[in-house]
């Protein structure tokens, strides 16, 4: 013989269980998203930390050393509130780049061209199109080099935002 199941869910017929289940769910979510205390500063010697660890400076500057796109790089990401405004990088063995952003768009690049020591300055409009007035020195770089600069800018931007989000969430900022 089959027993007939009630047509209403269990949690509507037992209010105490429903309240307990609801409270446990809310507490579980809160505990999962809460920031854990930073125990690393109390137990680790600051000199023993890797140089690849980002450090946040008082003026919202994130300094990072890493291998980016196969190139050893150190860069500083400058934030204004929650927006990334600029990245200044130094590539090894030689090369520099200064990227200026408006939102997610690269609007300016000053630095060495990919694969050469030539210093270039590029400006882009809000749609990402190279501004003709600044195209004078852009004529010396190819479309593939221009694409390389844009791709590197977006890679550095993504890494900076991810590192910033991680540090903000873990309470290291």
Phi, psi and omega per residue, in radians:
X1 nan 2.504 3.104
X2 -1.685 2.460 3.030
X3 -1.674 2.488 -3.113
X4 -1.469 2.272 3.118
X5 -1.458 2.558 3.102
X6 -1.152 2.598 -3.095
X7 -1.427 -0.231 3.119
X8 -1.777 2.532 3.134
X9 -1.101 2.714 -3.076
X10 -1.075 -0.592 -3.048
X11 -1.346 -0.214 3.065
X12 -1.547 -0.372 -3.141
X13 -1.614 -0.271 3.141
X14 -2.182 1.525 -3.035
X15 -1.080 -0.547 3.137
X16 -1.182 -0.736 3.093
X17 -1.142 -0.679 3.129
X18 -1.099 -0.783 3.136
X19 -1.128 -0.733 3.134
X20 -1.127 -0.770 3.119
X21 -1.089 -0.774 3.129
X22 -1.095 -0.779 3.134
X23 -1.128 -0.730 3.121
X24 -1.110 -0.658 3.114
X25 -1.126 -0.799 -3.137
X26 -1.121 -0.769 3.132
X27 -1.139 -0.652 3.109
X28 -1.130 -0.742 3.095
X29 -1.134 -0.757 -3.140
X30 -1.110 -0.718 -3.137
X31 -1.187 -0.614 -3.131
X32 -1.234 -0.500 -3.104
X33 -1.741 -0.096 -3.093
X34 -1.307 2.724 -3.129
X35 -1.409 2.350 3.089
X36 -1.523 2.631 3.138
X37 -1.152 2.553 3.136
X38 -1.476 1.744 -3.128
X39 -1.554 -0.212 -3.072
X40 -1.149 -0.573 -3.121
X41 -1.245 -0.461 -3.135
X42 -1.469 -0.460 -3.044
X43 -1.882 -0.376 -3.062
X44 -1.839 2.520 3.063
X45 -1.344 2.218 -3.083
X46 -1.047 -0.495 -3.133
X47 -1.290 -0.329 -3.115
X48 -1.527 -0.088 3.141
X49 -1.285 2.611 -3.125
X50 -1.198 2.575 3.115
X51 -1.256 -0.210 3.130
X52 -1.406 -0.084 3.136
X53 -1.373 2.289 -3.130
X54 -1.290 2.553 3.093
X55 -2.174 2.293 3.132
X56 -1.664 2.221 -3.134
X57 -1.626 2.863 -3.075
X58 -1.018 -0.487 -3.076
X59 -1.727 0.624 3.131
X60 0.977 0.869 3.049
X61 -2.017 2.212 3.137
X62 -1.869 2.043 -3.128
X63 -1.815 2.225 -3.033
X64 -2.374 2.451 2.979
X65 -2.110 2.202 -3.094
X66 -2.825 2.973 2.997
X67 -1.684 1.962 -3.068
X68 -2.000 2.038 -3.135
X69 1.096 0.541 3.128
X70 1.457 0.078 -3.103
X71 -2.066 2.149 3.056
X72 -1.058 2.209 -2.984
X73 -2.444 2.492 2.896
X74 -2.139 2.360 -3.123
X75 -2.550 2.768 3.102
X76 -2.099 2.210 3.108
X77 -1.841 2.179 -3.080
X78 -1.803 2.139 -3.113
X79 -1.935 2.494 3.007
X80 -2.064 1.854 -2.980
X81 1.053 -2.034 -3.122
X82 -1.814 0.034 -3.087
X83 -1.707 2.345 3.020
X84 -1.365 2.166 -3.100
X85 -1.834 -0.668 -3.011
X86 -2.679 2.592 3.016
X87 -2.267 2.219 3.045
X88 -1.958 2.130 -3.086
X89 -2.154 2.681 2.995
X90 -2.209 2.100 -3.129
X91 -1.726 2.557 3.104
X92 -1.770 2.506 0.068
X93 -1.390 -0.362 3.105
X94 -2.703 2.561 3.077
X95 2.364 2.526 3.110
X96 -2.389 2.831 3.066
X97 -2.762 2.446 3.088
X98 -2.206 1.989 -3.059
X99 -1.907 2.273 3.101
X100 -2.012 2.325 -3.076
X101 -2.069 2.617 2.924
X102 -2.167 1.773 -2.990
X103 1.191 -2.183 3.126
X104 -1.629 -0.070 -3.050
X105 -1.582 2.370 2.954
X106 -1.335 2.149 -3.140
X107 -1.994 -0.249 -3.141
X108 -2.716 2.476 3.039
X109 -2.395 2.287 3.017
X110 -2.286 2.211 3.117
X111 2.799 -2.915 -3.120
X112 -1.389 2.562 3.098
X113 -1.296 2.617 3.110
X114 -1.065 2.284 3.080
X115 1.364 0.140 3.105
X116 -2.618 3.021 3.122
X117 -1.722 0.051 -3.119
X118 -1.178 2.305 3.108
X119 -1.578 2.288 -3.120
X120 -2.248 2.756 3.025
X121 -2.260 2.229 -3.141
X122 -2.223 2.495 3.043
X123 -2.251 2.493 -3.119
X124 -2.187 2.586 3.072
X125 -1.401 3.055 -3.100
X126 -1.046 -0.322 3.096
X127 -1.590 -0.046 3.112
X128 1.612 0.153 -3.139
X129 -1.522 2.395 3.119
X130 -1.069 2.234 -3.114
X131 -1.311 2.201 -3.076
X132 -1.022 -0.605 -3.125
X133 -1.097 -0.523 -3.141
X134 -1.664 0.038 -3.059
X135 -1.374 -0.053 3.140
X136 -0.951 -0.909 3.124
X137 -1.542 -0.100 3.085
X138 -1.349 -0.304 -3.138
X139 -1.147 -0.359 -3.121
X140 -1.455 -0.052 3.099
X141 -2.015 2.619 -3.123
X142 -1.463 2.984 3.086
X143 -1.095 -0.637 3.132
X144 -1.187 -0.627 3.081
X145 -1.199 -0.672 3.085
X146 -1.112 -0.741 3.086
X147 -1.114 -0.661 3.114
X148 -1.097 -0.720 3.110
X149 -1.118 -0.794 3.121
X150 -1.088 -0.777 3.138
X151 -1.107 -0.731 3.120
X152 -1.135 -0.684 3.105
X153 -1.053 -0.772 -3.138
X154 -1.227 -0.604 3.083
X155 -1.133 -0.834 3.114
X156 -1.100 -0.692 3.116
X157 -1.093 -0.809 -3.139
X158 -1.090 -0.765 3.120
X159 -1.098 -0.727 3.142
X160 -1.126 -0.784 3.142
X161 -1.156 -0.678 3.112
X162 -1.149 -0.753 3.126
X163 -1.132 -0.722 3.123
X164 -1.097 -0.773 3.137
X165 -1.116 -0.699 3.126
X166 -1.106 -0.810 -3.119
X167 -1.200 -0.633 3.105
X168 -1.149 -0.717 -3.109
X169 -1.237 -0.616 -3.110
X170 -1.509 -0.052 3.073
X171 1.461 0.269 3.132
X172 -1.547 -0.073 -3.128
X173 -1.635 nan nan
